[in-house]
């Protein structure tokens, strides 16, 4: 126990110090008091934001990702910085409706596609001419070989006469087979010739407009088939390579040609979101695929930055890049895409 006079003196000193501080505050100019209040408010906001970030990281690492889809987006935006807006769209919320079924990526498709029946093989003389044409095509003779291909499709496709002229109708079975051959046998394996193949499609489309739709349908069928057969417990290097090649060609004949990718066909943002929740193996398949598709927008008149469609997907990739559990190979794909756009 302190003596009474020492204890009373200590209390008196504390009272004098408090009074002096109060006088100093009273004597300060008004703008200094406002600055102190703003600084205190800023510190309080920083503490609140830091607390929210810690909560989000805890939820991500433990797998407890509750809340609605919109609230999940808002929390995710806090985690990667105030510059990210809510248009970024995906990481941190609930799975979209109709998402994953039986461990396979479903592209948020409500119903599976019907069983695929390969197109009918044309006559051997026709298929051999197509094989020979593609084995000998180059940038220098692309126009010439495209004209040969057009003549072949018109000659062996269905035709109908209108007076003295012959009008080419859609050679359905032959176009379907050609699209199947181009995508399944050439595009999947020969990524160095994608630009040449897309040029041929452009030339043929001038005379046979249905060719682009046939090629797009075949592309989407192959892409969805690969995505829906991804196993979360087993990595497949050949499937990843095929997806990258298909994504590169898809971007070339769609975004690079100022043609949109409809959400009914493929929703790239939801696909990234779904892959993130499934784990590292689906991410290694999906992120490079999406990055390859977006490369088609670099020189596009319509989809180049700052197009909202492209920006939204870029922001989702930015959020994914910032997640602590994402592997370096995923970060490399995102970083390389940023370099290309810059």
Order of alpha helices (4+ residues) and beta strands (2+ residues): alpha-alpha-alpha-alpha-alpha-beta-beta-alpha-alpha-alpha-alpha-alpha-alpha-alpha-alpha
